[in-house]
Amino acid sequence: MEIPEGLLGPLLLSRSAIDRSAALRGDEEWLRKAWEAEKTRVFLIHDGRTLVRRFTDGAALVLTSPAEAPEGTRYLLGVDEDGVPYFAVNAPLPEPLQGAGDAVGLREAAVLLDDRDAGLLVYAVALEAWHASHAYCPRCGGPTDVTASGHTRVCPRDGSQHFPRVDPAVIMLVHDDEGRILLARGPEWPPGRMSVLAGFVEPGESLEHAVVREVLEEVGVAVATPRYLGSQPWPFPRSLMLGFFARAVTTDLRPDLEEIAEARWLSREELEAQVRSGDLVLPGQVSIARRLIETWYGAPIPDTGW
């Protein structure tokens, strides 16, 4: 098949409309003034969820002034083109009965929010997840302090600095010369729920080699000519998904049953028929897997996804 130049449709978790303003994270005077400014906007993040207000055609983050925000760890997320600073505060969300909006997670909210709010939320979710697992120094085990507006943790005992980490993972659509796509599901997924293959990049490994290795390990298929198509953050808890197409050199399937419960080749006609019948459920619109599949298919696929 002819490999497309880019992905079909937007990567919903790759959108952003603000400058991250890294130079301001350690400017204590600027941060003090920004937190006192009425124009500054703040939203809450707790266990990966935030508050949104829904509309007929989408939703928006519930943003407040700093004076209305509760106590909690603050993350400076950046400044928009109008000079408005944005912060997230890690604090429990109000009860829904208080009329503060609906508490939702990123998977649900990303398809509803505009570019600015989607970018802010994915950023805050990733920072919160990192802080939750890095409260203690990996060198000495002592508690660490939050600095740089939520972008660094420092160990007061040994002085070491620790920064948010991202784990690169390749996600690849494998296709063959007969116009088929390879889909699979893990043992924890119910029958019918399938996606493309994916795996983490190992130390000292290139992205292209990771594509070849993961496909061979998971389903026993040799692939060639990996072609990069796009990436998006996947903060569940801290991955960066790098999307590829790869052409199958062999097509016999030998799944690793510890990781793959089922794998199958599907033509476009078979894919469409099984989606329509409900026998096949594809990844949701928020995932890069869905973008890879629809790019190969050549058009949006109308289903609800998961």
SULCOR-V223363 format. One record per residue. RES is the residue in three letters. PHI is phi in whole degrees, 0 to 359 (none if undefined). PSI is psi in whole degrees, 0 to 359 (* if undefined). Layout:
{{RES:PHI:PSI} {RES:PHI:PSI}}
This chain:
{{MET:none:155} {GLU:280:125} {ILE:281:127} {PRO:297:157} {GLU:286:330} {GLY:206:176} {LEU:283:149} {LEU:275:119} {GLY:88:166} {PRO:280:149} {LEU:271:106} {LEU:293:336} {LEU:265:4} {SER:257:6} {ARG:276:151} {SER:197:153} {ALA:220:19} {ILE:229:160} {ASP:274:128} {ARG:292:343} {SER:53:52} {ALA:300:328} {ALA:293:342} {LEU:269:350} {ARG:297:330} {GLY:255:8} {ASP:271:93} {GLU:297:323} {GLU:293:316} {TRP:296:318} {LEU:297:320} {ARG:298:313} {LYS:294:321} {ALA:297:321} {TRP:287:339} {GLU:270:348} {ALA:281:134} {GLU:294:330} {LYS:287:340} {THR:300:139} {ARG:247:140} {VAL:225:141} {PHE:226:161} {LEU:264:147} {ILE:224:132} {HIS:207:121} {ASP:53:39} {GLY:78:8} {ARG:240:156} {THR:217:180} {LEU:258:134} {VAL:229:154} {ARG:253:129} {ARG:267:146} {PHE:233:177} {THR:294:332} {ASP:241:22} {GLY:155:210} {ALA:202:168} {ALA:216:149} {LEU:300:146} {VAL:279:106} {LEU:254:140} {THR:230:175} {SER:280:162} {PRO:302:327} {ALA:296:334} {GLU:270:352} {ALA:277:144} {PRO:284:172} {GLU:290:147} {GLY:165:171} {THR:293:131} {ARG:259:139} {TYR:241:119} {LEU:284:121} {LEU:260:342} {GLY:140:188} {VAL:227:136} {ASP:274:180} {GLU:293:344} {ASP:266:5} {GLY:82:16} {VAL:273:120} {PRO:280:148} {TYR:235:132} {PHE:234:151} {ALA:248:144} {VAL:240:126} {ASN:278:101} {ALA:204:154} {PRO:303:144} {LEU:280:147} {PRO:296:157} {GLU:294:142} {PRO:303:332} {LEU:296:343} {GLN:278:2} {GLY:70:28} {ALA:272:359} {GLY:118:178} {ASP:266:136} {ALA:276:120} {VAL:223:159} {GLY:265:174} {LEU:295:322} {ARG:301:319} {GLU:282:319} {ALA:287:328} {ALA:300:327} {VAL:282:349} {LEU:256:332} {LEU:276:155} {ASP:281:181} {ASP:300:315} {ARG:299:307} {ASP:291:324} {ALA:296:317} {GLY:295:319} {LEU:297:317} {LEU:290:317} {VAL:296:325} {TYR:297:311} {ALA:294:319} {VAL:299:317} {ALA:295:317} {LEU:295:317} {GLU:299:317} {ALA:297:321} {TRP:294:314} {HIS:299:323} {ALA:297:333} {SER:252:6} {HIS:229:38} {ALA:287:343} {TYR:236:148} {CYS:291:129} {PRO:288:347} {ARG:274:311} {CYS:241:350} {GLY:86:0} {GLY:282:158} {PRO:294:146} {THR:252:158} {ASP:254:145} {VAL:277:130} {THR:225:181} {ALA:52:44} {SER:55:39} {GLY:91:7} {HIS:252:2} {THR:212:147} {ARG:238:135} {VAL:240:136} {CYS:272:116} {PRO:290:343} {ARG:280:313} {ASP:245:359} {GLY:77:4} {SER:288:146} {GLN:252:144} {HIS:226:135} {PHE:240:155} {PRO:305:135} {ARG:251:153} {VAL:232:132} {ASP:259:112} {PRO:288:137} {ALA:224:137} {VAL:268:142} {ILE:227:124} {MET:227:135} {LEU:267:114} {VAL:265:127} {HIS:232:156} {ASP:244:179} {ASP:283:356} {GLU:262:11} {GLY:76:32} {ARG:244:158} {ILE:245:149} {LEU:257:120} {LEU:241:153} {ALA:208:167} {ARG:221:150} {GLY:277:166} {PRO:300:334} {GLU:277:353} {TRP:266:145} {PRO:288:157} {PRO:305:139} {GLY:97:337} {ARG:270:112} {MET:223:160} {SER:208:184} {VAL:278:173} {LEU:277:155} {ALA:203:159} {GLY:187:160} {PHE:281:148} {VAL:282:132} {GLU:271:161} {PRO:303:137} {GLY:72:21} {GLU:241:140} {SER:281:163} {LEU:298:317} {GLU:296:319} {HIS:293:324} {ALA:298:321} {VAL:301:309} {VAL:298:314} {ARG:296:312} {GLU:297:317} {VAL:296:317} {LEU:295:318} {GLU:294:319} {GLU:278:322} {VAL:229:3} {GLY:74:18} {VAL:256:132} {ALA:273:135} {VAL:235:160} {ALA:221:168} {THR:47:57} {PRO:301:135} {ARG:237:118} {TYR:288:136} {LEU:237:337} {GLY:165:172} {SER:215:160} {GLN:205:149} {PRO:295:147} {TRP:224:81} {PRO:280:56} {PHE:234:58} {PRO:257:338} {ARG:202:45} {SER:262:158} {LEU:239:116} {MET:269:122} {LEU:250:113} {GLY:270:135} {PHE:227:154} {PHE:259:145} {ALA:216:136} {ARG:271:131} {ALA:285:130} {VAL:269:327} {THR:238:159} {THR:233:354} {ASP:292:130} {LEU:265:127} {ARG:228:77} {PRO:295:142} {ASP:283:106} {LEU:292:347} {GLU:285:334} {GLU:246:333} {ILE:234:116} {ALA:276:332} {GLU:201:140} {ALA:217:143} {ARG:205:153} {TRP:269:139} {LEU:224:134} {SER:282:171} {ARG:299:320} {GLU:294:318} {GLU:292:320} {LEU:300:311} {GLU:299:316} {ALA:295:319} {GLN:286:328} {VAL:293:316} {ARG:296:323} {SER:281:346} {GLY:87:2} {ASP:284:343} {LEU:230:127} {VAL:244:121} {LEU:270:164} {PRO:301:156} {GLY:287:170} {GLN:296:339} {VAL:283:345} {SER:267:151} {ILE:289:335} {ALA:302:318} {ARG:296:320} {ARG:296:320} {LEU:296:315} {ILE:295:315} {GLU:290:329} {THR:297:314} {TRP:296:318} {TYR:293:325} {GLY:99:5} {ALA:193:160} {PRO:301:146} {ILE:249:115} {PRO:282:97} {ASP:207:173} {THR:278:336} {GLY:67:189} {TRP:219:*}}
